[in-house]
Amino acid sequence: MKNSEKKSKTKKRGINWKKYGLTALFSLTVILPIVLFLAIFWGRVYYGVEFLGEDLSQKDYSEAKSIIDSRVITLASSQIDIYSDKIHTYPFSKLGLNIDTTRTTDLAMTAFRDKNIFKNVLEMIKAIKDPYEIEPVTDWNEEIFDKSVEEIEKGSGFVKAKSAVYAVYNGEIKILESTDGYLIDKNKLKGDILSSLSRPASIKISTTPTQPEFDTTKARESVIKAQEIAISGVVLKYDLVTYKIPGEELVSWLEIYKNTDGGWRIKLRDEQYKEFFTKISKATEREVKNPVLKIEGNKVTEFDPPRDGLKLDIEETMAKVLQSLNTEIKTDTIPSIDLVVKITKPENFENNQYGIRELLARGISDFSGSIAGRIHNIRLSTSRINGSLIAPGEEFSFNARLGDISRATGYQPAYIIENGRTVLGDGGGVCQVSTTAFRAAINAGLEITVRSPHAYRVGYYEKLGFKPGIDAAIYYPSLDLKFRNNTPKYILISAYINGTRLTFDFYGTDDNRQVKISEPIVTNIRPAPESKYQDDPTLARGVTKQVDFAAAGATTRFTQRVTLNGTTLIEKTFTSVYRPWQAIYLVGTKDN
């Protein structure tokens, strides 16, 4: 019994040579060839892998990439026909298609390596008969692609959808009706182009029907708002200059949608508005200009002031226009919008012993309507004040700087106020210059030590929206304008004329003072006396010449308040009392 059990156990513990033999045979005939195959293709592309018909088998990375690069270069110059009712021929490079050869090579190197080994082997066996085509890794330059599509659309008979358009005829809104249309199916076209890379073929364009968002029905729902805009228009403002967008033009730019709550949603129809704004930009924009300053001793020998660069932001301005139109426009009111202008500041002045580094303040006036002699005197006196340097603590005197004002010093006759009359006298118009300097001085926060108003209100000094009272009369040598430089550095006066606008710019070092000029308060207004006519034997009979001009009398007051670091430096009220002024006409009595 024991012997038989021992034999049984011995039999169970015996080696299964058949099993191991089969395993060894499988390893030698199946696994070992696979391992050897994989070793041979380590770092190389497997058999049966192609890129656009080019065989990449057994190529290492650099060899495969070289083949792919070469194929892509050839492809870029290859042409493809895209047709609808016409044939449009394009090289692939003009269609915005880019092939990433690096990532495409990576795909080739990983072919048959992304699954388990046996499945990879099966796919490799299939590729021997039916090559495995690597799909190129691509991306699109949408700008180039869209441009080509636009060219095809323009060159074909496609009818684009058109929005409804508001037009004004004889003051009434008319609606140019919307139309449906067709667009090229861009996604389908891209797919067809990709397919043609490996199988060159002509591509038939597919289209999709489209309807405009703003159709005739929506335009009719909003015709009341369109009429409102067409009547009002919009005014654009910048630096005392205004531009009007006529309502009939403005409404043609717009799509107006009526909301369910009764409000409005207004959009731009297209870019037609840019033509209008381009004209404005030419008058508004300018390049930044850095300053030039040369000083010899205490005299400015060359000065070219800095100038801010200006750039009209058309999109932001138009957004403000649309925002204003979305609100109710009151009857007899024109919406007014400030132009959005981006400012580029010039570089500061180079350091100099005078501390002239930046613009402190500006004064302006307008002398349009002046006679030739007055214009000459304004130009002459401006040139003599321009470039003046005022030391810290120095009191600037207008009369001292100009000196004698007479024909002997180059001035011409023009109207002046003398002994209660407006008469021709040497230097008429110099008060335009002193008035402009006075405005710059108070804006700079300087201390005005001597200032006299005119005897009556002068129309020149109420141009550009100025109220009466911000003027300064001089009459050499009795009436003067004086102000003190109460800043820690020198002040440079830059005075110049542009057209009929006179400007005084004061440059120096900003000490962060705060200047507030109150709005003039006008009281005690009295009407001008009746006009006076007097005979003049020097004028031909039948000729009437006005030599004095009517002006209402008034009393005005405004205050200049200057603070620095919370301390009040100046708080001064300027009072002007203007007499009512009579218009005087000379009537000719001279016989020929």
PEGICOR-V707131 format. One record per residue. N is the residue number from 1. RES is the residue in three letters. PHI is phi in degrees with one decimal (* if undefined). Layout:
N	RES	PHI
N	RES	PHI
This chain:
1	MET	*
2	LYS	-69.3
3	ASN	-65.5
4	SER	-66.2
5	GLU	-67.0
6	LYS	-65.1
7	LYS	-63.0
8	SER	-64.8
9	LYS	-67.2
10	THR	-64.1
11	LYS	-64.7
12	LYS	-68.1
13	ARG	-84.7
14	GLY	-69.8
15	ILE	-75.3
16	ASN	-88.6
17	TRP	-63.3
18	LYS	-64.6
19	LYS	-63.9
20	TYR	-67.2
21	GLY	-65.1
22	LEU	-63.7
23	THR	-62.3
24	ALA	-63.8
25	LEU	-63.4
26	PHE	-63.8
27	SER	-63.4
28	LEU	-71.7
29	THR	-92.5
30	VAL	-119.0
31	ILE	-68.4
32	LEU	-60.0
33	PRO	-61.7
34	ILE	-65.0
35	VAL	-61.2
36	LEU	-62.0
37	PHE	-62.8
38	LEU	-66.0
39	ALA	-66.2
40	ILE	-62.7
41	PHE	-96.7
42	TRP	-63.6
43	GLY	77.2
44	ARG	-131.2
45	VAL	-79.0
46	TYR	-70.5
47	TYR	-59.9
48	GLY	84.6
49	VAL	-94.2
50	GLU	-130.0
51	PHE	-130.5
52	LEU	48.3
53	GLY	86.4
54	GLU	-92.6
55	ASP	-75.3
56	LEU	-107.1
57	SER	-57.2
58	GLN	64.5
59	LYS	-88.5
60	ASP	-77.6
61	TYR	-59.4
62	SER	-65.3
63	GLU	-67.0
64	ALA	-64.1
65	LYS	-66.0
66	SER	-62.5
67	ILE	-65.4
68	ILE	-65.2
69	ASP	-57.2
70	SER	-63.1
71	ARG	-66.5
72	VAL	-68.5
73	ILE	-61.7
74	THR	-63.6
75	LEU	-65.1
76	ALA	-59.0
77	SER	-92.1
78	SER	-71.1
79	GLN	-110.9
80	ILE	-134.0
81	ASP	-94.0
82	ILE	-118.6
83	TYR	-131.4
84	SER	-132.3
85	ASP	-85.3
86	LYS	-133.5
87	ILE	-98.3
88	HIS	-117.5
89	THR	-104.5
90	TYR	-132.6
91	PRO	-73.5
92	PHE	-57.0
93	SER	-64.9
94	LYS	-92.4
95	LEU	-102.5
96	GLY	80.4
97	LEU	-88.2
98	ASN	-116.9
99	ILE	-108.8
100	ASP	-84.3
101	THR	-70.4
102	THR	-67.2
103	ARG	-69.2
104	THR	-67.3
105	THR	-62.3
106	ASP	-58.3
107	LEU	-63.0
108	ALA	-62.2
109	MET	-70.2
110	THR	-97.8
111	ALA	-60.3
112	PHE	65.4
113	ARG	-120.4
114	ASP	-104.8
115	LYS	-129.1
116	ASN	-71.2
117	ILE	-59.3
118	PHE	-70.4
119	LYS	-67.5
120	ASN	-61.5
121	VAL	-62.8
122	LEU	-61.5
123	GLU	-68.3
124	MET	-66.8
125	ILE	-64.6
126	LYS	-63.9
127	ALA	-67.3
128	ILE	-62.2
129	LYS	-90.5
130	ASP	-124.0
131	PRO	-53.2
132	TYR	-89.2
133	GLU	-90.7
134	ILE	-78.0
135	GLU	-76.1
136	PRO	-66.6
137	VAL	-84.6
138	THR	-125.6
139	ASP	-146.2
140	TRP	-116.0
141	ASN	-85.0
142	GLU	-62.7
143	GLU	-64.4
144	ILE	-67.6
145	PHE	-61.8
146	ASP	-62.8
147	LYS	-63.4
148	SER	-65.8
149	VAL	-62.5
150	GLU	-62.0
151	GLU	-63.1
152	ILE	-64.3
153	GLU	-62.3
154	LYS	-67.8
155	GLY	-86.2
156	SER	-113.8
157	GLY	-91.6
158	PHE	-69.1
159	VAL	-102.6
160	LYS	-80.2
161	ALA	-67.4
162	LYS	-122.4
163	SER	-72.1
164	ALA	-68.0
165	VAL	-129.3
166	TYR	-84.4
167	ALA	-136.3
168	VAL	-114.4
169	TYR	-127.4
170	ASN	53.6
171	GLY	80.7
172	GLU	-111.3
173	ILE	-74.8
174	LYS	-118.8
175	ILE	-113.5
176	LEU	-82.7
177	GLU	-67.6
178	SER	-75.1
179	THR	-135.9
180	ASP	-76.5
181	GLY	-159.0
182	TYR	-134.7
183	LEU	-129.1
184	ILE	-65.7
185	ASP	-76.5
186	LYS	-65.9
187	ASN	-63.9
188	LYS	-65.8
189	LEU	-63.7
190	LYS	-61.4
191	GLY	-61.6
192	ASP	-65.3
193	ILE	-64.9
194	LEU	-63.0
195	SER	-64.0
196	SER	-75.1
197	LEU	-63.4
198	SER	-95.6
199	ARG	-130.7
200	PRO	-51.5
201	ALA	-163.9
202	SER	-70.5
203	ILE	-114.2
204	LYS	-90.9
205	ILE	-71.7
206	SER	-101.7
207	THR	-123.4
208	THR	-126.8
209	PRO	-69.9
210	THR	-134.1
211	GLN	-123.8
212	PRO	-69.2
213	GLU	-66.1
214	PHE	-96.9
215	ASP	-98.6
216	THR	-60.8
217	THR	-60.7
218	LYS	-65.3
219	ALA	-63.1
220	ARG	-66.6
221	GLU	-64.0
222	SER	-111.9
223	VAL	-64.5
224	ILE	-64.4
225	LYS	-66.0
226	ALA	-61.4
227	GLN	-63.8
228	GLU	-61.4
229	ILE	-69.2
230	ALA	-62.3
231	ILE	-75.5
232	SER	-84.9
233	GLY	69.0
234	VAL	-142.3
235	VAL	-105.0
236	LEU	-107.3
237	LYS	-126.8
238	TYR	-161.7
239	ASP	51.5
240	LEU	69.6
241	VAL	-108.1
242	THR	-121.5
243	TYR	-131.6
244	LYS	-105.2
245	ILE	-91.6
246	PRO	-58.7
247	GLY	-58.2
248	GLU	-66.8
249	GLU	-80.3
250	LEU	-58.2
251	VAL	-66.0
252	SER	-73.3
253	TRP	-84.0
254	LEU	-110.1
255	GLU	-116.3
256	ILE	-116.4
257	TYR	-110.3
258	LYS	-90.2
259	ASN	-80.0
260	THR	-67.1
261	ASP	-86.0
262	GLY	92.3
263	GLY	-82.8
264	TRP	-132.4
265	ARG	-123.6
266	ILE	-114.3
267	LYS	-125.9
268	LEU	-80.2
269	ARG	-74.8
270	ASP	-159.0
271	GLU	-100.0
272	GLN	-61.1
273	TYR	-63.0
274	LYS	-64.8
275	GLU	-63.0
276	PHE	-65.1
277	PHE	-71.5
278	THR	-62.5
279	LYS	-65.2
280	ILE	-64.7
281	SER	-60.6
282	LYS	-64.4
283	ALA	-87.5
284	THR	-102.0
285	GLU	-78.5
286	ARG	-159.4
287	GLU	-79.3
288	VAL	-67.7
289	LYS	-131.8
290	ASN	-80.0
291	PRO	-78.0
292	VAL	-125.9
293	LEU	-140.0
294	LYS	-126.7
295	ILE	-126.2
296	GLU	-119.8
297	GLY	65.8
298	ASN	-113.3
299	LYS	-122.7
300	VAL	-82.1
301	THR	-93.0
302	GLU	-151.0
303	PHE	-144.3
304	ASP	-124.1
305	PRO	-67.9
306	PRO	-68.2
307	ARG	-141.3
308	ASP	-63.3
309	GLY	-82.2
310	LEU	-122.6
311	LYS	-136.2
312	LEU	-72.9
313	ASP	-90.9
314	ILE	-65.3
315	GLU	-65.0
316	GLU	-67.9
317	THR	-63.7
318	MET	-65.6
319	ALA	-63.6
320	LYS	-67.3
321	VAL	-62.1
322	LEU	-62.4
323	GLN	-61.7
324	SER	-68.4
325	LEU	-72.5
326	ASN	-69.5
327	THR	-91.9
328	GLU	-68.9
329	ILE	-93.7
330	LYS	-71.8
331	THR	-58.8
332	ASP	63.2
333	THR	-122.4
334	ILE	-105.3
335	PRO	-56.4
336	SER	-118.1
337	ILE	-124.8
338	ASP	-80.8
339	LEU	-59.9
340	VAL	-89.1
341	VAL	-119.1
342	LYS	-83.5
343	ILE	-109.0
344	THR	-108.3
345	LYS	-81.1
346	PRO	-74.0
347	GLU	-68.7
348	ASN	-67.1
349	PHE	-61.3
350	GLU	-64.8
351	ASN	-59.1
352	ASN	-146.0
353	GLN	-65.2
354	TYR	-90.5
355	GLY	71.4
356	ILE	-88.0
357	ARG	-128.0
358	GLU	-155.9
359	LEU	-74.7
360	LEU	-93.7
361	ALA	-163.4
362	ARG	-138.5
363	GLY	-126.4
364	ILE	-135.3
365	SER	-157.5
366	ASP	-130.7
367	PHE	-116.7
368	SER	-59.1
369	GLY	94.3
370	SER	-74.0
371	ILE	-75.8
372	ALA	-59.3
373	GLY	-63.0
374	ARG	-64.8
375	ILE	-61.2
376	HIS	-58.7
377	ASN	-66.7
378	ILE	-63.1
379	ARG	-64.0
380	LEU	-65.2
381	SER	-66.9
382	THR	-61.9
383	SER	-63.4
384	ARG	-81.3
385	ILE	-86.9
386	ASN	-56.9
387	GLY	88.3
388	SER	-66.6
389	LEU	-107.5
390	ILE	-116.9
391	ALA	-72.1
392	PRO	-56.7
393	GLY	84.2
394	GLU	-75.1
395	GLU	-94.9
396	PHE	-88.9
397	SER	-113.6
398	PHE	-64.1
399	ASN	-64.8
400	ALA	-63.9
401	ARG	-74.9
402	LEU	-82.0
403	GLY	76.3
404	ASP	-61.1
405	ILE	-110.8
406	SER	-159.4
407	ARG	-62.5
408	ALA	-63.4
409	THR	-103.5
410	GLY	102.8
411	TYR	-86.9
412	GLN	-112.4
413	PRO	-67.6
414	ALA	-159.1
415	TYR	-68.9
416	ILE	-132.9
417	ILE	-98.0
418	GLU	-144.1
419	ASN	52.9
420	GLY	74.2
421	ARG	-132.5
422	THR	-94.9
423	VAL	-133.0
424	LEU	-74.7
425	GLY	-153.0
426	ASP	-62.1
427	GLY	88.1
428	GLY	-55.7
429	GLY	110.0
430	VAL	-64.2
431	CYS	-63.8
432	GLN	-60.9
433	VAL	-73.2
434	SER	-65.5
435	THR	-61.8
436	THR	-66.5
437	ALA	-64.2
438	PHE	-59.6
439	ARG	-64.2
440	ALA	-66.7
441	ALA	-64.9
442	ILE	-69.2
443	ASN	-68.0
444	ALA	-80.7
445	GLY	79.4
446	LEU	-80.5
447	GLU	-84.7
448	ILE	-84.4
449	THR	-98.6
450	VAL	-141.0
451	ARG	-158.0
452	SER	-127.2
453	PRO	-78.6
454	HIS	-74.9
455	ALA	-67.7
456	TYR	-141.7
457	ARG	-69.5
458	VAL	-106.8
459	GLY	-58.7
460	TYR	-57.3
461	TYR	-89.7
462	GLU	-112.5
463	LYS	-76.8
464	LEU	62.5
465	GLY	88.2
466	PHE	-74.2
467	LYS	-83.2
468	PRO	-62.9
469	GLY	114.0
470	ILE	-107.4
471	ASP	-136.6
472	ALA	-148.4
473	ALA	-90.3
474	ILE	-131.0
475	TYR	-154.5
476	TYR	-64.8
477	PRO	-103.5
478	SER	-82.0
479	LEU	-99.4
480	ASP	-135.4
481	LEU	-117.2
482	LYS	-131.1
483	PHE	-147.9
484	ARG	-106.8
485	ASN	-78.6
486	ASN	-99.7
487	THR	-101.7
488	PRO	-77.7
489	LYS	-128.4
490	TYR	-64.5
491	ILE	-119.6
492	LEU	-106.5
493	ILE	-96.1
494	SER	-111.8
495	ALA	-116.8
496	TYR	-153.9
497	ILE	-122.8
498	ASN	-129.9
499	GLY	68.2
500	THR	-110.9
501	ARG	-103.9
502	LEU	-102.7
503	THR	-129.5
504	PHE	-115.0
505	ASP	-110.5
506	PHE	-105.7
507	TYR	-111.7
508	GLY	-178.4
509	THR	-118.1
510	ASP	-72.2
511	ASP	-102.3
512	ASN	69.5
513	ARG	-70.6
514	GLN	-108.1
515	VAL	-120.7
516	LYS	-126.5
517	ILE	-110.6
518	SER	-74.4
519	GLU	-69.9
520	PRO	-59.3
521	ILE	-98.5
522	VAL	-105.8
523	THR	-134.7
524	ASN	52.4
525	ILE	-75.4
526	ARG	-127.2
527	PRO	-68.0
528	ALA	-71.3
529	PRO	-64.1
530	GLU	-64.1
531	SER	-64.0
532	LYS	-115.8
533	TYR	-117.5
534	GLN	-135.1
535	ASP	-68.0
536	ASP	-137.0
537	PRO	-71.5
538	THR	-87.1
539	LEU	-99.0
540	ALA	-64.3
541	ARG	-57.8
542	GLY	94.8
543	VAL	-97.7
544	THR	-121.8
545	LYS	-128.3
546	GLN	-84.1
547	VAL	-118.8
548	ASP	-142.9
549	PHE	-126.9
550	ALA	-67.5
551	ALA	-150.9
552	ALA	-71.6
553	GLY	-79.4
554	ALA	-168.6
555	THR	-119.2
556	THR	-127.9
557	ARG	-141.4
558	PHE	-145.5
559	THR	-121.6
560	GLN	-104.5
561	ARG	-123.6
562	VAL	-123.9
563	THR	-126.7
564	LEU	-140.9
565	ASN	53.5
566	GLY	86.8
567	THR	-100.7
568	THR	-79.7
569	LEU	-89.8
570	ILE	-140.9
571	GLU	-143.9
572	LYS	-131.4
573	THR	-102.2
574	PHE	-103.5
575	THR	-111.1
576	SER	-128.6
577	VAL	-115.7
578	TYR	-106.1
579	ARG	-77.3
580	PRO	-62.9
581	TRP	-123.5
582	GLN	-92.6
583	ALA	-78.0
584	ILE	-124.6
585	TYR	-121.1
586	LEU	-94.4
587	VAL	-110.9
588	GLY	-68.3
589	THR	-125.2
590	LYS	-78.5
591	ASP	-89.5
592	ASN	-71.3
